[in-house]
């Protein structure tokens, strides 16, 4: 069963990519007491993720924050080193990169996909959500292969 609006996020370990290296954080602690625009994508440096998904949140960071978002976070089933490098080359200082290297967070959300056909294995689905103090306030899950409802622009239109 997938996470739904009104549900509390599961508490799993994520790895935050920082300038000082990987920093383990519990999801309950990360989302506590703030409003977070969270988006998930199948993988760092992949075509749609690099050309559209991450750049949309980078370009719209100020607009999202003007509508009450305290922090913008990106998660993917990649390690913290890859997420950190992708964040640096993508100019995403406004986006916190959260590695879900073992797919624990995506699995706990019930939002995984099988990318084995592309050599990717188990990955997180493409989605975005607004999380208020650890509770899902809005949720936008993409159909397989689509990129429509999880964009920063779509989220902005619903804030």
C-alpha positions in Angstrom: 0.0 0.0 0.0 1.3 3.5 -0.9 1.5 6.5 1.4 -1.5 8.8 1.1 -2.4 12.4 2.0 -2.8 12.7 5.7 -0.3 9.9 6.5 2.8 10.4 8.6 6.0 9.6 6.7 7.7 6.4 7.7 10.9 6.9 9.8 13.8 5.5 7.9 17.5 6.4 7.5 18.4 8.7 4.7 21.9 10.0 3.9 22.2 13.8 3.4 24.9 14.8 0.9 26.9 17.6 2.5 30.2 19.5 1.6 31.8 17.5 4.5 30.6 14.1 3.2 27.6 11.9 3.9 25.5 12.7 7.0 23.0 10.1 8.2 19.6 11.6 9.1 16.4 10.0 10.3 13.5 11.0 8.1 11.3 11.8 11.1 14.0 14.3 12.3 14.5 15.8 8.8 10.8 16.6 8.2 9.9 17.6 11.8 8.7 21.2 12.3 8.9 22.4 8.7 7.2 22.4 5.4 9.2 20.4 2.8 8.7 20.1 -1.0 10.0 16.6 -1.5 10.5 15.1 -4.9 11.8 11.6 -5.9 13.2 10.4 -9.1 14.5 7.1 -10.4 18.2 8.2 -10.5 20.7 11.0 -10.5 22.2 11.8 -13.9 19.4 10.0 -15.7 17.9 11.9 -18.8 14.5 13.2 -17.6 15.7 13.7 -14.0 18.7 15.8 -15.2 17.0 17.7 -18.0 13.6 18.5 -16.4 12.9 17.2 -12.9 15.8 18.6 -10.8 16.2 21.8 -12.9 12.5 22.6 -12.4 12.9 22.6 -8.6 16.1 24.6 -8.9 14.5 27.2 -11.1 11.4 27.5 -9.0 13.1 27.4 -5.5 12.3 31.1 -4.7 8.7 30.8 -5.9 8.2 27.6 -3.8 9.7 29.3 -0.7 7.5 32.3 -1.3 4.5 30.0 -1.1 5.5 28.6 2.3 8.0 25.9 1.5 10.8 25.9 4.1 13.1 23.4 2.4 13.2 21.6 -0.9 14.6 18.0 -0.9 15.4 15.5 -3.6 15.6 11.8 -3.0 16.7 8.9 -5.2 18.0 5.4 -4.9 21.6 6.4 -5.3 24.5 6.8 -2.8 25.3 10.1 -1.1 28.4 10.6 -3.1 26.5 10.4 -6.4 23.7 12.6 -5.0 26.2 15.2 -3.8 28.1 15.3 -7.1 24.8 15.6 -9.0 23.7 18.5 -6.8 27.0 20.3 -7.4 27.0 20.0 -11.2 23.3 20.9 -11.3 23.7 24.2 -9.4 21.2 23.1 -6.8 22.3 24.8 -3.6 18.6 25.3 -2.8 17.9 21.6 -3.0 18.9 19.2 -0.2 20.1 15.9 -1.7 18.9 12.9 0.2 20.3 9.5 -0.8 18.1 6.4 -0.3 20.8 4.1 -1.4 19.2 0.9 -0.1 15.7 1.9 -1.3 14.4 1.8 2.3 12.5 5.1 2.2 10.9 4.5 -1.2 10.0 1.0 0.0 8.5 2.2 3.2 6.4 4.8 1.2 5.2 2.0 -1.1 6.5 4.0 -4.0 9.0 1.7 -5.8 9.5 0.6 -9.4 11.4 -2.1 -11.1 14.1 -0.6 -13.4 15.7 -4.0 -14.0 15.0 -3.8 -17.7 17.4 -0.8 -17.8 19.9 -2.3 -15.4 18.7 -0.1 -12.6 17.2 -2.6 -10.2 14.7 -1.5 -7.6 14.2 2.3 -7.6 11.9 4.9 -6.2 9.0 6.0 -8.4 8.9 9.5 -9.7 6.7 11.6 -7.4 6.6 14.8 -5.5 4.8 15.7 -2.2 4.4 18.6 0.2 5.2 17.4 3.8 4.1 19.5 6.7 5.7 18.5 10.0 6.2 14.9 8.8 2.7 14.5 7.4 1.8 14.3 3.7 -0.2 17.3 2.8 -0.1 16.9 -1.0 1.0 14.0 -3.1 1.6 13.7 -6.9 2.7 10.3 -8.2 3.6 9.8 -11.8 2.2 7.1 -14.1 5.1 4.8 -15.3 7.3 6.6 -17.8 5.5 9.9 -17.3 6.7 13.3 -16.2 3.7 15.6 -15.6 2.4 15.8 -12.1 5.6 15.6 -10.1 7.1 18.8 -11.5 7.9 21.9 -9.6 5.5 23.8 -11.8 2.6 21.4 -11.0 3.4 21.7 -7.3 3.4 25.5 -7.5 0.0 25.5 -9.1 -1.4 23.5 -6.2 0.1 25.6 -3.3 
